[in-house]
Amino acid sequence: MPVGWNLSSILLAVVIATGVLSILMALVAGRKARAQLRTHMPASPLQILDQRLASGEISVEEYRYERYVLEKGE
């Protein structure tokens, strides 16, 4: 009888470990999928404006005006 108990305990541990690993793998896969979706999303108008200022394409004054227009919706 002790041998049967040990075998069933080992099988139960394997089943539990498999379930835990499956859940962890699903969580990691979900995070990776969400990260990929975020990288493929188009930039918002404010992000584009920030990039244009950082690259020197527009001046600080133009940046402030355009940001004001975007925020106010005019």
C-alpha positions as CSV (number, residue, x, y, z in Angstrom):
1,M,0.0,0.0,0.0
2,P,2.7,2.6,0.7
3,V,4.1,2.1,-2.8
4,G,0.7,2.9,-4.4
5,W,0.3,6.0,-2.2
6,N,3.8,7.2,-3.3
7,L,3.0,6.6,-7.0
8,S,-0.4,8.5,-6.8
9,S,1.3,11.3,-4.9
10,I,3.9,11.6,-7.7
11,L,1.2,11.5,-10.4
12,L,-0.7,14.2,-8.6
13,A,2.4,16.4,-8.3
14,V,3.1,16.0,-12.0
15,V,-0.5,16.9,-12.9
16,I,-0.4,20.0,-10.6
17,A,3.1,21.0,-12.0
18,T,1.8,20.6,-15.6
19,G,-1.2,22.8,-14.8
20,V,0.9,25.5,-13.2
21,L,3.4,25.5,-16.1
22,S,0.6,25.7,-18.6
23,I,-0.9,28.8,-16.8
24,L,2.5,30.5,-16.7
25,M,3.1,29.9,-20.4
26,A,-0.3,31.3,-21.2
27,L,0.4,34.4,-19.2
28,V,3.8,34.9,-20.9
29,A,2.3,34.4,-24.3
30,G,-0.4,36.9,-23.5
31,R,2.1,39.5,-22.4
32,K,4.2,39.1,-25.6
33,A,1.1,39.4,-27.8
34,R,0.0,42.6,-26.1
35,A,3.6,44.0,-26.4
36,Q,3.5,43.2,-30.2
37,L,0.2,44.9,-30.6
38,R,1.5,48.0,-28.8
39,T,4.5,48.3,-31.1
40,H,2.3,48.1,-34.2
41,M,-0.1,50.7,-33.1
42,P,0.2,54.0,-35.0
43,A,1.6,57.0,-33.0
44,S,-0.8,59.5,-31.6
45,P,-0.8,63.1,-33.0
46,L,1.0,64.3,-29.8
47,Q,3.6,61.6,-30.1
48,I,4.2,62.6,-33.7
49,L,4.5,66.2,-32.6
50,D,7.0,65.3,-29.9
51,Q,9.1,63.4,-32.5
52,R,9.0,66.4,-34.9
53,L,10.3,68.7,-32.1
54,A,13.0,66.2,-31.1
55,S,14.2,65.8,-34.7
56,G,14.4,69.6,-35.1
57,E,11.7,69.6,-37.8
58,I,9.7,72.3,-35.9
59,S,10.7,75.0,-33.5
60,V,9.6,75.3,-29.9
61,E,7.1,78.0,-30.8
62,E,5.5,75.9,-33.5
63,Y,5.5,72.9,-31.1
64,R,3.6,74.9,-28.4
65,Y,1.1,76.3,-30.9
66,E,0.4,72.9,-32.5
67,R,0.1,71.2,-29.1
68,Y,-2.3,73.9,-28.0
69,V,-4.4,73.3,-31.2
70,L,-4.4,69.5,-30.7
71,E,-5.4,69.8,-27.0
72,K,-8.1,72.3,-27.6
73,G,-9.4,70.6,-30.7
74,E,-9.4,73.8,-32.8
